[in-house]
Amino acid sequence: MYIINDIAYAGEPTPMLKIKSVRPLGDYRLWVRFSTDETKIFDFKPLLDDPVFIPLKDKAVFEQVYVDYSVAVWNDGDIDIAPEKLYADGIAVNDAEIA
């Protein structure tokens, strides 16, 4: 149990998940390294028809991904995706597997 702002929570606190680095891969995939030092590959294709992500269908825009305040962003921060989504739906990889 732990307490934050006088509210008791069960379990142990989990540290905030942050993105340390990101780079685009072919076929609308992202290579992502997290604050846990885990590396995952995230397939972005299923999200490209979501209205907020439609600009990323342009591969030139998609490839401009960068990390800002520990979040993957595009278009000067107009488009972003939560680290938790990338982590939960990403596939764990060994860096040597994609070298």
C-alpha positions in Angstrom: 0.0 0.0 0.0 1.1 3.5 -0.7 -0.4 7.0 -0.1 -0.5 10.0 -2.4 -2.2 13.2 -1.4 -3.9 11.4 1.5 -5.4 8.7 -0.7 -4.4 5.1 0.0 -3.7 2.8 -3.0 -3.3 -0.9 -3.0 -0.1 -2.5 -4.3 3.2 -0.7 -5.0 3.5 2.5 -7.0 4.6 2.1 -10.5 7.1 4.6 -12.0 5.8 6.8 -14.8 6.6 5.1 -18.1 8.7 7.4 -20.4 10.2 7.1 -23.8 13.9 7.5 -24.0 14.3 7.2 -27.8 12.2 6.5 -30.9 12.9 5.9 -34.5 10.8 5.1 -37.5 11.1 1.7 -39.2 9.7 0.6 -42.5 6.0 -0.2 -43.0 4.8 2.3 -40.4 6.5 0.7 -37.4 8.3 2.5 -34.5 11.3 1.2 -32.6 10.9 2.5 -29.0 13.3 2.4 -26.0 11.5 3.0 -22.7 12.7 4.4 -19.3 12.7 0.7 -18.2 15.5 0.1 -20.8 13.1 -2.3 -22.6 12.9 -2.0 -26.4 9.7 -2.7 -28.4 8.5 -2.4 -31.9 5.1 -0.8 -32.3 3.0 -1.3 -35.5 1.2 2.0 -36.2 -0.7 0.8 -39.2 -4.0 -0.1 -37.3 -4.1 3.5 -36.0 -3.6 5.4 -39.3 -7.4 5.7 -40.0 -8.0 7.3 -36.7 -8.7 11.0 -37.5 -6.0 12.3 -35.3 -3.4 10.1 -36.9 -4.4 10.6 -40.6 -1.5 13.0 -41.3 0.9 10.2 -40.4 -0.2 8.3 -43.5 2.3 10.6 -45.3 5.5 8.6 -44.8 7.5 11.8 -44.8 5.5 13.0 -41.8 5.5 9.7 -40.1 9.3 9.5 -40.3 9.7 12.8 -38.5 8.8 11.3 -35.1 10.8 12.5 -32.2 10.7 12.5 -28.4 9.4 15.6 -26.5 9.0 15.5 -22.8 9.3 11.6 -22.9 6.5 11.2 -25.4 6.6 10.3 -29.1 5.4 13.3 -31.1 5.0 14.6 -34.7 4.2 18.0 -36.3 5.7 20.1 -33.6 3.8 18.3 -30.9 0.4 18.5 -32.6 0.3 14.7 -32.8 1.4 12.4 -30.0 0.8 9.0 -28.6 1.0 7.8 -25.0 4.0 5.8 -24.0 1.7 3.4 -22.2 0.0 2.6 -25.6 3.3 2.0 -27.3 4.4 -0.2 -24.4 1.2 -2.2 -24.0 0.8 -2.9 -27.7 4.5 -3.1 -28.7 6.4 -6.3 -29.3 9.5 -6.7 -27.2 12.7 -7.0 -29.2 16.4 -7.4 -28.6 18.3 -4.6 -30.3 20.4 -7.1 -32.2 17.2 -8.5 -33.8 16.7 -5.3 -35.8 20.3 -4.3 -36.5 
